[in-house]
């Protein structure tokens, strides 16, 4: 099942993508794709609906972030062995956890705004994990029971902010529009094995990233379990699981985004995103 949110920023409504690729309105069934609506029982009720009985929505509507009211945006660094190699950084012995501000979240096709003072704007396609029920000290064996679904995440990064000044990575990860998510929240029944998905990203038609979740150092199971030992995970929280090789700073010489670039990216089974890079105002 592919779920989504549509409409103007801040006014998104929940929706469902039917088998013909058309958007059906769910606002008469659930208030939003958030909180309790992400529970296993709620998702099961949605599966039993006949999409043809739901209102049809225009195909030219804006697609918003695929989950609402996310309390936490947790990210994992250097979680692909081949990406760690290209950055020249040591492969971590346990997950590197950092946070991305939830104010960075935007729709999958919204413009990405270059923040003031930016000199090294970079791209990262990632598999996103959306939590469906509270997870606290969960085992690896049961970890996937706490997942509502998966989505595409673009972990936009400003490398100078992230790596060349004092403080934590969060500064280079949290500018407005640095967190496009969606287009769909794809429920776990459609993605039985999150460790066998292809990921890709292109800038102006040139493919830079072409990887697979097979090369993740720590699996989705391990990450959900690990993070839940340090903080409780709540419905709607997002874990962005790291990026494969091919980021801009890994090129020789490095390549960074500039105004006018068009970025396209996707994850197998989870849909595609498209963003235009625009200057700050």
KEKOLLUM-662119 format. One record per residue (C-alpha): x, y, z; residue in three letters; residue number from 1. Coordinates in Angstrom, 2 decimals, always signed. Layout:
BEGIN
      c1      c2      c3 rest  nr
       X       Y       Z  ALA NUM
...
# end
This chain:
BEGIN
      c1      c2      c3 rest  nr
   +0.00   +0.00   +0.00  UNK   1
   +1.30   +3.41   -1.00  UNK   2
   +0.16   +6.27   +1.21  UNK   3
   +0.83   +9.96   +0.75  UNK   4
   -0.03  +13.49   +1.76  UNK   5
   -1.11  +16.09   -0.77  UNK   6
   -1.93  +19.79   -0.88  UNK   7
   -0.32  +23.12   -0.05  UNK   8
   +2.53  +23.24   +2.49  UNK   9
   +1.15  +23.02   +6.00  UNK  10
   -2.30  +22.06   +4.73  UNK  11
   -1.63  +18.55   +3.44  UNK  12
   -4.34  +15.89   +3.51  UNK  13
   -3.85  +12.13   +3.64  UNK  14
   -4.22  +10.09   +0.50  UNK  15
   -3.77   +6.66   -1.05  UNK  16
   -2.30   +5.73   -4.40  UNK  17
   -4.60   +3.27   -6.16  UNK  18
   -3.51   +0.46   -8.48  UNK  19
   -3.86   +2.77  -11.48  UNK  20
   -1.48   +5.34   -9.99  UNK  21
   -4.29   +7.77   -9.13  UNK  22
   -4.57   +9.64   -5.83  UNK  23
   -7.55   +8.91   -3.61  UNK  24
   -8.50  +11.09   -0.66  UNK  25
   -8.32   +9.57   +2.83  UNK  26
   -9.28  +12.66   +4.83  UNK  27
  -12.71  +11.19   +5.54  UNK  28
  -11.07   +8.12   +7.05  UNK  29
   -8.04   +9.42   +8.96  UNK  30
   -7.18  +13.01   +9.95  UNK  31
   -3.58  +12.76   +8.74  UNK  32
   -0.87  +10.25   +7.97  UNK  33
   +0.59  +10.66  +11.44  UNK  34
   +0.43   +9.31  +14.98  UNK  35
   -2.09   +6.55  +15.58  UNK  36
   -2.95   +6.41  +11.87  UNK  37
   +0.41   +4.67  +11.39  UNK  38
   -0.36   +1.80  +13.75  UNK  39
   -0.67   -1.74  +12.42  UNK  40
   -4.42   -1.84  +13.14  UNK  41
   -5.01   +1.47  +11.36  UNK  42
   -3.00   +0.40   +8.32  UNK  43
   -4.93   -2.87   +8.19  UNK  44
   -8.21   -0.94   +8.07  UNK  45
   -6.87   +1.17   +5.22  UNK  46
   -5.91   -1.97   +3.28  UNK  47
   -9.49   -3.19   +3.45  UNK  48
  -10.87   -0.02   +1.83  UNK  49
  -12.02   -0.08   -1.77  UNK  50
  -10.07   +2.81   -3.36  UNK  51
  -12.80   +3.29   -5.95  UNK  52
  -15.11   +4.42   -3.15  UNK  53
  -12.71   +7.20   -2.16  UNK  54
  -12.75  +10.67   -3.78  UNK  55
  -10.42  +11.03   -6.77  UNK  56
   -7.85  +13.82   -6.53  UNK  57
   -6.41  +15.78   -9.46  UNK  58
   -3.12  +14.40  -10.73  UNK  59
   -1.49  +17.86  -10.75  UNK  60
   -1.80  +18.36   -7.01  UNK  61
   +1.37  +19.01   -5.00  UNK  62
   +2.69  +15.95   -3.17  UNK  63
   +3.77  +16.82   +0.36  UNK  64
   +5.98  +15.00   +2.89  UNK  65
   +4.69  +11.45   +3.24  UNK  66
   +4.32  +11.62   +7.02  UNK  67
   +2.99  +14.40   +9.23  UNK  68
   +4.07  +15.66  +12.64  UNK  69
   +7.38  +13.82  +12.70  UNK  70
   +8.83  +14.27  +16.17  UNK  71
  +12.34  +13.13  +15.30  UNK  72
  +14.41  +12.93  +12.14  UNK  73
  +17.22  +10.54  +13.04  UNK  74
  +20.06  +10.02  +10.57  UNK  75
  +22.82   +7.43  +10.32  UNK  76
  +26.26   +8.42   +9.05  UNK  77
  +28.72   +6.34   +7.03  UNK  78
  +26.41   +3.34   +6.88  UNK  79
  +27.56   +2.07   +3.48  UNK  80
  +30.99   +0.49   +3.33  UNK  81
  +31.70   +1.88   -0.13  UNK  82
  +30.59   +5.41   +0.86  UNK  83
  +32.85   +5.41   +3.93  UNK  84
  +35.73   +4.47   +1.64  UNK  85
  +35.11   +7.34   -0.78  UNK  86
  +35.05   +9.88   +2.07  UNK  87
  +38.30   +8.57   +3.50  UNK  88
  +36.65   +8.01   +6.87  UNK  89
  +37.01   +4.93   +9.05  UNK  90
  +34.20   +2.37   +8.89  UNK  91
  +32.25   +2.76  +12.15  UNK  92
  +32.16   -0.08  +14.68  UNK  93
  +28.64   +0.96  +15.71  UNK  94
  +26.08   +3.27  +14.08  UNK  95
  +26.91   +6.98  +13.89  UNK  96
  +23.71   +8.74  +14.95  UNK  97
  +22.92  +12.40  +14.36  UNK  98
  +19.75  +14.46  +14.09  UNK  99
  +18.27  +16.50  +11.29  UNK 100
  +15.86  +19.28  +12.28  UNK 101
  +12.25  +18.40  +11.46  UNK 102
  +11.88  +21.93  +10.04  UNK 103
  +14.05  +20.67   +7.14  UNK 104
  +11.25  +18.34   +6.01  UNK 105
   +9.58  +19.21   +2.70  UNK 106
   +7.80  +17.55   -0.18  UNK 107
   +9.62  +15.24   -2.60  UNK 108
   +9.40  +17.65   -5.51  UNK 109
   +9.72  +20.97   -3.67  UNK 110
  +12.63  +23.28   -4.49  UNK 111
  +15.79  +22.92   -2.41  UNK 112
  +16.93  +26.32   -1.19  UNK 113
  +20.64  +27.11   -0.96  UNK 114
  +21.21  +28.53   +2.54  UNK 115
  +23.08  +31.79   +3.01  UNK 116
  +26.81  +31.30   +3.14  UNK 117
  +26.67  +27.89   +1.47  UNK 118
  +29.68  +26.86   -0.62  UNK 119
  +29.50  +23.06   -0.63  UNK 120
  +25.92  +21.89   -1.12  UNK 121
  +25.81  +18.13   -1.56  UNK 122
  +23.33  +15.31   -2.24  UNK 123
  +22.60  +11.96   -0.56  UNK 124
  +19.86   +9.50   -1.59  UNK 125
  +18.75   +7.36   +1.35  UNK 126
  +16.25   +4.75   +2.45  UNK 127
  +13.91   +6.22   +5.06  UNK 128
  +12.26   +4.14   +7.79  UNK 129
   +9.01   +5.43   +9.29  UNK 130
   +8.12   +4.23  +12.77  UNK 131
   +4.57   +2.98  +13.36  UNK 132
   +4.45   +2.40  +17.12  UNK 133
   +6.52   +3.31  +20.15  UNK 134
   +9.86   +1.51  +20.16  UNK 135
  +11.94   +1.41  +23.32  UNK 136
  +14.75   -1.09  +23.94  UNK 137
  +13.49   -3.35  +21.17  UNK 138
  +15.41   -6.42  +20.01  UNK 139
  +16.81   -6.79  +16.52  UNK 140
  +14.54   -9.81  +16.02  UNK 141
  +11.37   -7.77  +16.66  UNK 142
  +12.56   -4.42  +15.28  UNK 143
  +10.66   -4.54  +11.98  UNK 144
   +7.38   -4.93  +13.88  UNK 145
   +7.77   -1.26  +14.85  UNK 146
   +8.10   -0.04  +11.25  UNK 147
   +5.05   +1.36   +9.46  UNK 148
   +6.77   +1.68   +6.12  UNK 149
   +9.59   +3.04   +4.02  UNK 150
  +10.20   +6.10   +1.87  UNK 151
  +12.78   +7.93   -0.21  UNK 152
  +14.81  +10.51   +1.71  UNK 153
  +17.09  +13.12   +0.19  UNK 154
  +19.56  +13.99   +2.93  UNK 155
  +20.69  +17.32   +1.50  UNK 156
  +23.95  +18.39   +3.15  UNK 157
  +26.10  +21.52   +3.35  UNK 158
  +29.58  +20.08   +3.76  UNK 159
  +31.34  +23.27   +4.89  UNK 160
  +28.74  +23.74   +7.63  UNK 161
  +28.94  +20.04   +8.50  UNK 162
  +32.68  +19.38   +8.51  UNK 163
  +34.70  +22.59   +8.44  UNK 164
  +33.44  +24.41  +11.53  UNK 165
  +33.02  +23.46  +15.15  UNK 166
  +30.07  +21.54  +16.49  UNK 167
  +28.07  +18.59  +15.27  UNK 168
  +26.94  +17.46  +11.82  UNK 169
  +23.41  +18.74  +12.49  UNK 170
  +24.40  +22.25  +11.32  UNK 171
  +25.13  +21.00   +7.84  UNK 172
  +21.99  +18.89   +7.65  UNK 173
  +19.15  +21.03   +8.93  UNK 174
  +18.54  +24.05   +6.69  UNK 175
  +14.99  +24.53   +5.45  UNK 176
  +14.22  +22.13   +2.53  UNK 177
  +17.18  +19.87   +3.40  UNK 178
  +14.83  +16.92   +4.06  UNK 179
  +12.59  +15.98   +1.11  UNK 180
  +10.69  +12.79   +2.00  UNK 181
   +8.31  +10.73   -0.12  UNK 182
   +6.51  +10.67   -2.47  UNK 183
   +4.96   +7.62   -0.80  UNK 184
   +5.01   +5.88   +2.52  UNK 185
   +5.16   +2.31   +1.26  UNK 186
   +3.96   -0.17   +3.87  UNK 187
   +6.16   -3.05   +4.92  UNK 188
   +4.06   -5.72   +3.18  UNK 189
   +5.28   -4.32   -0.15  UNK 190
   +8.93   -4.25   +0.97  UNK 191
   +9.58   -7.65   +2.56  UNK 192
  +13.37   -7.21   +2.43  UNK 193
  +14.64   -3.63   +2.91  UNK 194
  +18.21   -4.92   +2.52  UNK 195
  +17.86   -5.54   -1.21  UNK 196
  +16.80   -2.21   -2.72  UNK 197
  +18.53   -0.21   -5.43  UNK 198
  +19.12   +3.50   -4.84  UNK 199
  +20.14   +6.10   -7.42  UNK 200
  +20.61   +9.85   -7.84  UNK 201
  +21.24  +12.09  -10.85  UNK 202
  +22.16  +15.75  -11.20  UNK 203
  +21.18  +17.33  -14.52  UNK 204
  +20.86  +13.87  -16.02  UNK 205
  +24.27  +12.62  -14.88  UNK 206
  +24.06   +9.63  -12.56  UNK 207
  +26.34  +10.00   -9.55  UNK 208
  +24.86   +7.48   -7.11  UNK 209
  +23.96   +3.94   -8.08  UNK 210
  +23.96   +1.68   -5.04  UNK 211
  +22.09   -0.96   -3.10  UNK 212
  +20.99   -1.37   +0.50  UNK 213
  +22.86   -4.69   +0.35  UNK 214
  +26.04   -2.78   +1.22  UNK 215
  +24.64   -1.17   +4.37  UNK 216
  +26.95   -1.75   +7.33  UNK 217
  +24.04   -1.86   +9.79  UNK 218
  +20.68   -3.21   +8.65  UNK 219
  +17.28   -1.64   +9.25  UNK 220
  +16.69   -4.18  +12.03  UNK 221
  +19.94   -3.25  +13.71  UNK 222
  +19.34   +0.48  +13.38  UNK 223
  +15.81   +0.49  +14.82  UNK 224
  +16.99   -1.64  +17.73  UNK 225
  +20.14   +0.42  +18.30  UNK 226
  +18.48   +3.83  +18.22  UNK 227
  +15.67   +2.64  +20.50  UNK 228
  +18.27   +1.98  +23.20  UNK 229
  +19.14   +5.68  +23.38  UNK 230
  +15.75   +7.32  +22.79  UNK 231
  +12.19   +6.11  +22.45  UNK 232
  +10.96   +6.13  +18.87  UNK 233
   +7.42   +7.40  +18.34  UNK 234
   +4.91   +6.96  +15.49  UNK 235
   +5.93   +9.19  +12.62  UNK 236
   +9.61   +9.38  +13.56  UNK 237
  +11.96   +8.94  +10.62  UNK 238
  +15.27   +7.11  +10.49  UNK 239
  +17.34   +7.94   +7.43  UNK 240
  +19.69   +5.01   +7.02  UNK 241
  +22.72   +6.41   +5.19  UNK 242
  +23.80   +6.87   +1.60  UNK 243
  +25.70   +4.79   -0.98  UNK 244
  +28.82   +6.13   -2.75  UNK 245
  +28.75   +8.89   -5.33  UNK 246
  +28.18  +12.01   -3.24  UNK 247
  +29.55  +15.31   -4.49  UNK 248
  +32.42  +15.60   -2.04  UNK 249
  +33.58  +12.12   -3.10  UNK 250
  +34.15  +13.16   -6.71  UNK 251
  +37.63  +14.01   -8.02  UNK 252
  +37.54  +16.98   -8.00  UNK 253
  +34.50  +17.48   -5.72  UNK 254
  +31.26  +18.57   -7.37  UNK 255
  +28.68  +20.62   -5.50  UNK 256
  +25.15  +21.76   -6.28  UNK 257
  +24.43  +25.24   -7.58  UNK 258
  +21.35  +27.24   -8.45  UNK 259
  +19.53  +25.81  -11.46  UNK 260
  +20.64  +22.21  -11.00  UNK 261
  +17.89  +19.60  -11.17  UNK 262
  +18.27  +16.56   -8.93  UNK 263
  +16.38  +13.31   -9.52  UNK 264
  +16.59  +10.37   -7.17  UNK 265
  +14.75   +7.23   -6.19  UNK 266
  +14.71   +3.97   -4.28  UNK 267
  +13.44   +0.74   -5.80  UNK 268
   +9.75   +0.26   -5.00  UNK 269
   +9.46   +3.56   -3.15  UNK 270
   +9.10   +6.11   -5.95  UNK 271
  +11.10   +9.05   -7.25  UNK 272
  +11.85  +12.63   -6.28  UNK 273
  +12.78  +15.68   -8.34  UNK 274
  +14.09  +18.97   -6.98  UNK 275
  +15.36  +22.19   -8.50  UNK 276
  +18.12  +23.97   -6.60  UNK 277
  +17.28  +27.64   -6.03  UNK 278
  +19.11  +30.51   -4.28  UNK 279
  +18.00  +31.83   -0.90  UNK 280
  +16.04  +35.06   -0.85  UNK 281
# end
